[in-house]
Amino acid sequence: MTKIYIASPLGFSESGRFFLYGKIVPLMDDLNLSSIDPWKLTPENLIERVNKIQDADERKDEWNKLNRIIAENNKNGIIESDGILAILDGTDVDSGTASEIGFGYAMNKKICGYRSDFRRAGDNEGAIVNLQVEYFILNSGGRIVSDLLELENELRRIFIF
């Protein structure tokens, strides 16, 4: 089964998780694509444990340690993937998503971009999003699409053939 890493900021908010698990993951399941979900690569109990620490200095130290674990898990998820689906909504592409796109591109992964946000986010009128992010997506063989039907077709085109 083709494994796709989902690069996105969607796990940070309730509405984002609703969209991720209500629309994106089911679409991938329907296409028989295996989702590598970075929001599930690190056990939730590790995050909850750090969040519950009362002492600010201790909490900061524990976050520093856990951040490295989270980042390593995400890096390994990208390495294990066959490609990346990048969610590009927002006034600017999320910095974590942008770095995952760059890392995936450097590893010769195909990247599909999804931006349903109608606000301008490019560096100029020739770019949909940050020009470097757009370059990596397009040069990987992917495109940036703007609705779920286009996303389905693009995922089929670049990952199912």
Backbone torsions as a table, in degrees:
resi	resn	phi	psi	omega
1	MET	NA	137.0	179.1
2	THR	-70.7	129.8	-176.9
3	LYS	-105.2	124.9	-178.3
4	ILE	-118.9	123.6	175.9
5	TYR	-80.8	128.8	180.0
6	ILE	-97.6	103.2	178.1
7	ALA	-89.1	119.1	-178.0
8	SER	-168.8	161.6	171.3
9	PRO	-93.7	11.1	-170.2
10	LEU	-64.2	-25.6	-178.8
11	GLY	-73.2	-11.4	-178.2
12	PHE	-74.9	-20.5	-175.6
13	SER	-131.6	156.8	178.3
14	GLU	-61.4	-43.8	-179.6
15	SER	-66.7	-36.5	177.1
16	GLY	-64.6	-44.5	178.4
17	ARG	-63.9	-36.9	178.0
18	PHE	-59.4	-44.9	179.4
19	PHE	-69.8	-44.0	-179.1
20	LEU	-59.1	-50.2	-174.9
21	TYR	-89.3	-13.3	177.8
22	GLY	-96.3	-23.3	-176.5
23	LYS	-126.1	-54.1	-172.2
24	ILE	-69.0	-55.3	-178.2
25	VAL	-62.5	-43.7	176.4
26	PRO	-61.0	-37.0	176.7
27	LEU	-61.3	-44.5	179.3
28	MET	-65.4	-40.2	176.4
29	ASP	-59.8	-43.5	179.1
30	ASP	-60.6	-30.7	179.9
31	LEU	-89.4	3.0	-179.2
32	ASN	62.5	36.0	174.8
33	LEU	-103.5	133.6	179.3
34	SER	-84.8	125.0	-179.7
35	SER	-85.7	129.2	166.6
36	ILE	-101.5	107.3	-172.5
37	ASP	-100.8	107.1	-178.2
38	PRO	-61.4	-21.5	179.9
39	TRP	-73.8	-11.2	179.2
40	LYS	-117.3	4.2	-178.9
41	LEU	-77.4	-24.4	178.1
42	THR	-111.1	125.9	-178.1
43	PRO	-56.0	132.7	-178.0
44	GLU	-58.4	-32.5	-178.1
45	ASN	-64.6	-27.6	176.5
46	LEU	-67.7	-40.8	179.2
47	ILE	-68.6	-44.5	179.1
48	GLU	-60.5	-40.2	-179.8
49	ARG	-60.4	-45.9	-179.2
50	VAL	-67.5	-41.1	179.4
51	ASN	-60.7	-27.8	-177.0
52	LYS	-83.9	-9.0	-179.3
53	ILE	-67.1	126.5	-176.2
54	GLN	-80.2	-40.4	-177.6
55	ASP	-71.4	123.0	-174.4
56	ALA	-62.7	-41.3	-179.7
57	ASP	-66.8	-44.0	178.4
58	GLU	-63.6	-43.1	179.4
59	ARG	-60.9	-43.8	178.7
60	LYS	-60.8	-45.8	178.9
61	ASP	-61.0	-42.5	-179.9
62	GLU	-68.2	-36.9	175.2
63	TRP	-63.8	-40.4	177.3
64	ASN	-56.8	-43.4	178.7
65	LYS	-67.4	-46.4	-177.0
66	LEU	-67.8	-35.1	178.1
67	ASN	-57.4	-39.1	179.0
68	ARG	-67.0	-37.4	177.8
69	ILE	-66.3	-46.8	179.2
70	ILE	-59.2	-47.9	-178.4
71	ALA	-62.9	-40.2	178.8
72	GLU	-65.2	-42.5	177.5
73	ASN	-60.7	-43.4	-180.0
74	ASN	-65.9	-43.2	177.3
75	LYS	-56.6	-46.9	-179.9
76	ASN	-64.7	-34.9	176.5
77	GLY	-62.6	-41.0	177.8
78	ILE	-66.7	-43.4	179.3
79	ILE	-59.3	-42.7	-177.8
80	GLU	-73.4	-16.4	-174.7
81	SER	-79.2	161.6	172.3
82	ASP	-93.4	-13.4	-179.2
83	GLY	-179.8	-179.7	-175.2
84	ILE	-129.5	137.3	166.1
85	LEU	-106.2	118.1	-177.1
86	ALA	-109.6	122.5	176.3
87	ILE	-88.3	120.7	-169.1
88	LEU	-111.5	11.6	-178.1
89	ASP	-68.0	155.2	179.8
90	GLY	123.5	169.9	178.9
91	THR	-66.3	-24.6	173.1
92	ASP	-147.0	155.3	178.0
93	VAL	-63.1	133.5	177.4
94	ASP	-53.1	135.6	-175.6
95	SER	-62.8	-36.7	176.7
96	GLY	-66.1	-42.2	177.6
97	THR	-62.1	-43.3	179.5
98	ALA	-60.9	-42.5	-179.3
99	SER	-68.6	-35.3	177.1
100	GLU	-66.5	-37.0	175.5
101	ILE	-62.3	-47.6	-179.9
102	GLY	-62.1	-43.2	179.0
103	PHE	-64.4	-44.8	179.0
104	GLY	-62.2	-41.5	178.1
105	TYR	-61.9	-42.9	179.6
106	ALA	-63.0	-23.4	178.7
107	MET	-95.9	11.1	178.4
108	ASN	64.7	32.9	175.6
109	LYS	-85.0	144.4	171.1
110	LYS	-78.2	143.4	-174.6
111	ILE	-130.4	128.9	175.4
112	CYS	-107.6	127.5	178.4
113	GLY	-103.2	139.2	177.0
114	TYR	-126.6	118.5	177.5
115	ARG	-135.0	103.2	178.1
116	SER	-94.2	-8.9	-179.1
117	ASP	-70.5	125.7	-175.8
118	PHE	-85.7	-6.8	179.1
119	ARG	-68.8	148.8	176.2
120	ARG	-70.5	134.8	-179.0
121	ALA	-138.7	2.8	-179.1
122	GLY	-83.4	165.1	178.9
123	ASP	-70.8	-22.5	178.4
124	ASN	-160.0	179.2	-175.4
125	GLU	-68.3	-8.7	176.9
126	GLY	-89.0	-3.7	-176.7
127	ALA	-122.4	137.9	176.6
128	ILE	-76.6	-42.7	178.0
129	VAL	-132.9	-170.0	175.7
130	ASN	-44.8	130.6	-172.4
131	LEU	-61.0	-33.8	179.4
132	GLN	-70.3	-41.9	176.8
133	VAL	-60.5	-47.3	179.8
134	GLU	-61.1	-42.4	178.1
135	TYR	-57.2	-48.6	-179.2
136	PHE	-60.8	-42.2	-179.8
137	ILE	-64.5	-51.6	-177.1
138	LEU	-64.7	-40.9	-178.6
139	ASN	-74.1	-15.3	175.2
140	SER	-78.0	-12.9	-175.5
141	GLY	105.8	-1.3	-179.5
142	GLY	-95.5	-178.9	176.8
143	ARG	-136.9	168.8	171.8
144	ILE	-105.2	122.0	-177.9
145	VAL	-114.0	163.5	-170.8
146	SER	-121.1	0.1	174.8
147	ASP	-147.1	167.2	-173.1
148	LEU	-65.7	-33.4	177.4
149	LEU	-66.4	-44.4	175.7
150	GLU	-61.5	-38.2	179.1
151	LEU	-62.4	-45.5	177.9
152	GLU	-57.5	-46.7	-179.4
153	ASN	-64.6	-39.0	179.9
154	GLU	-69.6	-41.3	176.4
155	LEU	-60.7	-41.4	175.9
156	ARG	-61.0	-46.3	-174.9
157	ARG	-62.9	-46.8	-172.8
158	ILE	-94.3	-19.0	-177.2
159	PHE	-115.8	-18.2	-178.4
160	ILE	-108.5	-27.6	178.3
161	PHE	70.7	NA	NA
